[in-house]
Amino acid sequence: MITLTEKETLLAQHLIDTTDDSEAHICSEDWIDIKSLGFDVKTLKGVFGSLVQKDLLHYTDTNENGEIYRWTHPVCENDIKDVNELLTKKERA
C-alpha cells in the first residue's frame, strides 16, 4: 500500500478536486493555489516530485506555463473523489 505524507495528501486531494477531462496539471504557482495549501514554490515542486516517485503522477510535457503532469491512474475516467479512493483503485489495478 502506498503511504502519503500530509503534504502529499493535501496536494493529491487538491489535484483530484481540480482535475478536468485532460487529467493534466501544471506544476506552477500560477495554476495551483499554493497559499491555500500552505506551500511555497519549492515545496510544491518537491511534493509533485514525490507523487511522481510514488507513481501517482507522471511527467508528460512542458509548455509556456510550466511542467505538465498527468495521473497514472485516471481520476475522471474512474470517477475518483478522494485520495483514499485513488490509492485503493491504484492498488487494485
Sequence and secondary structure as in RCSB ss.txt:
>XXXX:A:sequence
MITLTEKETLLAQHLIDTTDDSEAHICSEDWIDIKSLGFDVKTLKGVFGSLVQKDLLHYTDTNENGEIYRWTHPV
CENDIKDVNELLTKKERA
>XXXX:A:secstr
     HHHHHHHHHHHHT  TT EEEESTTTS HHHHT  HHHHHHHHHHHHHTTSEEEEEEETTEEEEEESS T
TTTT  SHHHHHHHHHH 
